[in-house]
Amino acid sequence: MLNMTFASVLVGLPAGAGAFLLVNPKSNRDAGASMFLLLYAAALAAVFALFNPGGKILVGAIWLKMPGAFVLGCLVGGLLGWRHRRKGKY
């Protein structure tokens, strides 16, 4: 449980925020911020998946949880941004 919290905070939150800003930008600055957040989250997920295959950070295997948190964060952030944009709340 602690590993999933760790993965969701480090990777899921930036991925979700980046996907939300990518789908629902308010200015050109939001597009740059979304790319930075998505690249940060993807790089962190890749580091944990490729360079830490044992996943022994806290307890248990965390290497599969990081890419899963990235995908889930992008999905949730993208869906929320699409819903927000569709309702016309700018």
Backbone as ProteinMPNN parsed JSONL, in Angstrom:
{"seq_chain_A": "MLNMTFASVLVGLPAGAGAFLLVNPKSNRDAGASMFLLLYAAALAAVFALFNPGGKILVGAIWLKMPGAFVLGCLVGGLLGWRHRRKGKY", "coords_chain_A": {"N_chain_A": [[0.826, -1.192, 0.0], [1.936, 1.223, 0.751], [3.838, 1.451, -1.241], [2.245, 1.882, -3.54], [1.163, 4.357, -2.914], [3.481, 5.863, -2.889], [4.246, 5.584, -5.601], [2.05, 6.766, -6.89], [2.128, 9.403, -5.997], [4.684, 10.332, -6.82], [4.723, 9.819, -9.607], [2.112, 9.589, -10.682], [0.594, 11.936, -10.021], [2.022, 14.16, -11.333], [1.746, 13.209, -13.972], [-1.023, 13.121, -14.318], [-1.694, 15.846, -13.968], [-0.248, 16.954, -16.085], [-1.492, 15.725, -18.307], [-4.064, 16.753, -18.035], [-3.613, 19.511, -18.458], [-2.673, 19.354, -21.055], [-4.873, 18.51, -22.537], [-6.748, 20.456, -21.913], [-5.821, 23.322, -22.351], [-5.173, 26.684, -21.251], [-3.556, 28.703, -22.019], [-0.558, 29.397, -23.968], [1.505, 28.853, -22.308], [0.584, 26.833, -20.663], [0.727, 24.614, -22.334], [3.487, 24.175, -22.565], [4.086, 23.646, -19.885], [2.602, 21.325, -19.513], [3.921, 19.524, -21.197], [6.429, 19.412, -19.937], [5.7, 18.302, -17.421], [4.632, 15.81, -18.219], [6.871, 14.641, -19.474], [8.646, 14.556, -17.3], [7.278, 12.779, -15.57], [7.184, 10.489, -17.198], [9.91, 9.961, -17.562], [10.713, 9.443, -14.927], [9.157, 7.179, -14.381], [10.256, 5.44, -16.276], [12.889, 5.256, -15.359], [12.526, 3.905, -12.928], [11.418, 1.545, -13.931], [13.353, 0.5, -15.696], [15.997, 0.793, -14.631], [15.847, -0.046, -12.044], [15.114, -2.874, -11.597], [14.684, -4.738, -9.586], [13.249, -3.363, -7.732], [13.452, -2.695, -5.05], [12.84, -0.446, -3.046], [11.213, 0.546, -0.932], [9.48, -1.665, 0.275], [8.955, -4.638, -1.385], [8.036, -5.073, -4.89], [8.34, -2.318, -6.856], [8.72, -1.555, -9.406], [6.925, -2.148, -11.489], [4.756, -0.714, -10.731], [5.21, 1.998, -11.11], [5.176, 2.637, -14.012], [2.516, 1.875, -14.363], [1.188, 3.704, -12.713], [1.804, 6.004, -14.127], [0.407, 5.654, -16.577], [-2.224, 5.427, -15.637], [-2.503, 7.921, -14.356], [-2.241, 9.655, -16.578], [-4.493, 8.878, -18.021], [-6.663, 9.482, -16.275], [-6.252, 12.264, -15.847], [-6.406, 13.191, -18.51], [-9.056, 12.468, -19.2], [-10.511, 13.993, -17.326], [-9.725, 16.584, -18.103], [-10.764, 16.643, -20.717], [-13.491, 16.41, -20.152], [-13.89, 18.75, -18.695], [-13.29, 20.669, -20.643], [-15.27, 20.088, -22.514], [-17.596, 20.837, -21.221], [-17.399, 23.534, -21.37], [-16.162, 25.267, -19.591], [-14.045, 27.65, -19.241]], "CA_chain_A": [[0.0, 0.0, 0.0], [2.844, 2.366, 0.791], [4.461, 1.553, -2.562], [1.307, 2.505, -4.474], [1.104, 5.771, -2.554], [4.752, 6.408, -3.366], [4.186, 5.648, -7.063], [1.029, 7.709, -7.354], [2.555, 10.776, -5.704], [5.847, 10.702, -7.634], [4.505, 9.703, -11.044], [0.707, 9.755, -11.061], [0.14, 13.331, -9.938], [2.514, 14.966, -12.462], [1.179, 12.715, -15.231], [-2.414, 13.575, -14.38], [-1.717, 17.298, -14.179], [0.224, 17.209, -17.442], [-2.527, 15.327, -19.267], [-5.162, 17.718, -17.912], [-3.208, 20.748, -19.13], [-2.523, 19.086, -22.477], [-6.205, 18.427, -23.142], [-7.511, 21.67, -21.633], [-4.909, 24.447, -22.089], [-5.744, 28.032, -21.213], [-2.602, 29.593, -22.684], [0.597, 28.69, -24.521], [2.344, 28.446, -21.177], [0.067, 25.553, -20.185], [1.23, 23.556, -23.212], [4.859, 23.906, -22.145], [4.057, 23.017, -18.562], [2.095, 19.957, -19.644], [4.989, 18.698, -21.766], [7.428, 19.203, -18.894], [5.169, 17.372, -16.427], [4.529, 14.474, -18.81], [8.223, 14.109, -19.656], [9.169, 14.249, -15.969], [6.637, 11.565, -15.074], [7.608, 9.366, -18.035], [11.312, 9.669, -17.26], [10.782, 8.816, -13.611], [8.609, 5.826, -14.515], [11.23, 4.643, -17.021], [14.034, 4.991, -14.48], [12.16, 2.85, -11.995], [11.148, 0.296, -14.641], [14.53, -0.029, -16.378], [17.224, 0.778, -13.843], [15.594, -0.627, -10.731], [14.207, -3.987, -11.857], [14.326, -5.414, -8.337], [12.224, -2.533, -7.128], [13.564, -2.672, -3.591], [12.995, 0.889, -2.477], [10.623, 0.442, 0.401], [9.309, -3.106, 0.442], [8.208, -5.177, -2.516], [8.392, -4.645, -6.247], [7.7, -1.057, -7.236], [9.09, -1.238, -10.776], [5.746, -2.189, -12.355], [3.754, 0.238, -10.256], [5.498, 3.331, -11.641], [4.533, 2.823, -15.321], [1.064, 1.787, -14.174], [0.733, 4.99, -12.172], [1.912, 6.977, -15.216], [-0.703, 5.447, -17.514], [-3.469, 5.758, -14.944], [-2.531, 9.373, -14.175], [-2.532, 10.272, -17.881], [-5.88, 8.575, -18.374], [-7.571, 10.259, -15.422], [-6.072, 13.682, -16.159], [-6.939, 13.452, -19.841], [-10.523, 12.404, -19.159], [-11.02, 15.157, -16.599], [-9.526, 17.756, -18.952], [-11.731, 16.573, -21.81], [-14.811, 16.697, -19.573], [-13.885, 20.173, -18.339], [-13.341, 21.43, -21.892], [-16.553, 19.838, -23.166], [-18.627, 21.611, -20.524], [-17.236, 24.935, -21.735], [-15.671, 26.066, -18.463], [-12.693, 28.132, -19.536]], "C_chain_A": [[0.874, 1.262, 0.0], [3.541, 2.56, -0.555], [3.538, 2.207, -3.579], [1.149, 3.988, -4.176], [2.346, 6.492, -3.065], [4.722, 6.59, -4.882], [3.19, 6.692, -7.544], [1.431, 9.152, -7.088], [3.7, 11.197, -6.626], [5.561, 10.734, -9.129], [3.078, 10.044, -11.441], [0.223, 11.191, -11.04], [0.711, 14.213, -11.054], [1.946, 14.512, -13.807], [-0.264, 13.177, -15.389], [-2.524, 15.064, -14.64], [-1.262, 17.652, -15.59], [-0.806, 16.849, -18.497], [-3.707, 16.287, -19.225], [-4.832, 19.009, -18.65], [-3.037, 20.557, -20.636], [-3.874, 19.09, -23.185], [-6.957, 19.744, -23.008], [-6.572, 22.846, -21.344], [-5.653, 25.774, -22.078], [-4.824, 29.043, -21.883], [-1.472, 28.751, -23.27], [1.515, 28.184, -23.418], [1.891, 27.103, -20.614], [0.568, 24.393, -21.036], [2.665, 23.191, -22.846], [4.927, 23.217, -20.799], [3.572, 21.579, -18.651], [3.165, 19.037, -20.216], [6.072, 18.409, -20.728], [6.944, 18.173, -17.874], [5.071, 15.952, -16.976], [5.905, 13.85, -19.027], [8.867, 13.744, -18.324], [8.596, 12.934, -15.454], [7.069, 10.346, -15.882], [9.054, 8.977, -17.748], [11.453, 8.983, -15.909], [10.239, 7.394, -13.648], [9.593, 4.921, -15.249], [12.447, 4.313, -16.168], [13.708, 3.866, -13.51], [11.932, 1.522, -12.701], [12.419, -0.327, -15.211], [15.75, -0.179, -15.478], [17.053, 0.207, -12.448], [14.663, -1.829, -10.88], [13.836, -4.774, -10.61], [13.25, -4.662, -7.591], [12.303, -2.429, -5.62], [13.859, -1.263, -3.099], [12.451, 0.878, -1.064], [10.515, -1.031, 0.754], [8.523, -3.579, -0.769], [8.658, -4.591, -3.837], [7.614, -3.392, -6.611], [7.915, -0.766, -8.718], [7.917, -1.316, -11.737], [4.695, -1.179, -11.944], [3.981, 1.632, -10.83], [4.928, 3.534, -13.049], [3.013, 2.715, -15.243], [0.484, 3.081, -13.637], [0.809, 6.076, -13.238], [0.722, 6.868, -16.166], [-2.024, 5.833, -16.871], [-3.596, 7.264, -14.716], [-2.844, 10.105, -15.468], [-3.982, 10.055, -18.275], [-6.853, 9.424, -17.578], [-7.462, 11.75, -15.729], [-6.622, 14.053, -17.52], [-8.455, 13.434, -19.88], [-11.121, 13.596, -18.426], [-10.846, 16.446, -17.403], [-10.505, 17.797, -20.108], [-13.128, 16.916, -21.317], [-14.939, 18.186, -19.241], [-14.0, 21.043, -19.589], [-14.697, 21.279, -22.582], [-17.686, 20.628, -22.526], [-18.507, 23.102, -20.805], [-16.783, 25.824, -20.601], [-14.232, 26.463, -18.75], [-12.248, 29.106, -18.5]], "O_chain_A": [[0.567, 2.241, -0.68], [3.806, 3.69, -0.964], [3.993, 3.005, -4.399], [1.014, 4.792, -5.099], [2.262, 7.594, -3.605], [5.129, 7.635, -5.39], [3.46, 7.419, -8.5], [1.104, 10.037, -7.879], [3.684, 12.307, -7.157], [6.097, 11.581, -9.844], [2.864, 10.725, -12.444], [-0.487, 11.618, -11.95], [-0.048, 14.956, -11.676], [1.692, 15.339, -14.684], [-0.674, 13.58, -16.478], [-3.351, 15.5, -15.442], [-1.826, 18.546, -16.22], [-0.98, 17.58, -19.473], [-4.289, 16.603, -20.263], [-5.666, 19.542, -19.382], [-3.234, 21.496, -21.406], [-4.002, 19.607, -24.295], [-7.725, 20.11, -23.898], [-6.526, 23.325, -20.21], [-6.631, 25.962, -22.801], [-5.267, 30.124, -22.273], [-1.438, 27.534, -23.087], [2.22, 27.191, -23.596], [2.713, 26.319, -20.14], [0.807, 23.303, -20.516], [3.015, 22.011, -22.822], [5.733, 22.308, -20.597], [4.076, 20.709, -17.942], [3.305, 17.897, -19.773], [6.574, 17.288, -20.65], [7.694, 17.271, -17.503], [5.393, 14.994, -16.273], [6.085, 12.656, -18.79], [9.559, 12.73, -18.228], [9.332, 12.078, -14.962], [7.298, 9.279, -15.312], [9.381, 7.791, -17.698], [12.232, 8.041, -15.769], [10.8, 6.5, -13.015], [9.748, 3.755, -14.885], [12.978, 3.206, -16.248], [14.526, 2.972, -13.296], [12.223, 0.47, -12.132], [12.556, -1.55, -15.214], [16.46, -1.18, -15.562], [18.04, 0.0, -11.743], [13.549, -1.817, -10.355], [12.785, -5.413, -10.574], [12.431, -5.262, -6.896], [11.308, -2.104, -4.974], [15.0, -0.935, -2.775], [13.172, 1.173, -0.111], [11.369, -1.574, 1.455], [7.519, -2.966, -1.133], [9.538, -3.732, -3.895], [6.385, -3.403, -6.668], [7.34, 0.189, -9.238], [7.916, -0.596, -12.736], [3.829, -0.828, -12.745], [3.019, 2.377, -11.018], [4.243, 4.533, -13.269], [2.304, 3.397, -15.983], [-0.591, 3.507, -14.06], [-0.03, 6.977, -13.258], [0.104, 7.874, -16.515], [-2.851, 6.495, -17.498], [-4.683, 7.822, -14.868], [-3.619, 11.062, -15.471], [-4.625, 10.96, -18.807], [-7.768, 10.021, -18.145], [-8.482, 12.428, -15.856], [-7.237, 15.108, -17.678], [-9.074, 14.286, -20.518], [-12.131, 14.149, -18.861], [-11.726, 17.307, -17.386], [-11.022, 18.861, -20.449], [-13.867, 17.634, -21.99], [-15.979, 18.797, -19.484], [-14.724, 22.038, -19.592], [-15.21, 22.234, -23.166], [-18.626, 21.039, -23.206], [-19.431, 23.859, -20.505], [-17.004, 27.034, -20.647], [-13.309, 25.681, -18.52], [-11.133, 29.623, -18.577]]}, "name": "protein", "num_of_chains": 1, "seq": "MLNMTFASVLVGLPAGAGAFLLVNPKSNRDAGASMFLLLYAAALAAVFALFNPGGKILVGAIWLKMPGAFVLGCLVGGLLGWRHRRKGKY"}
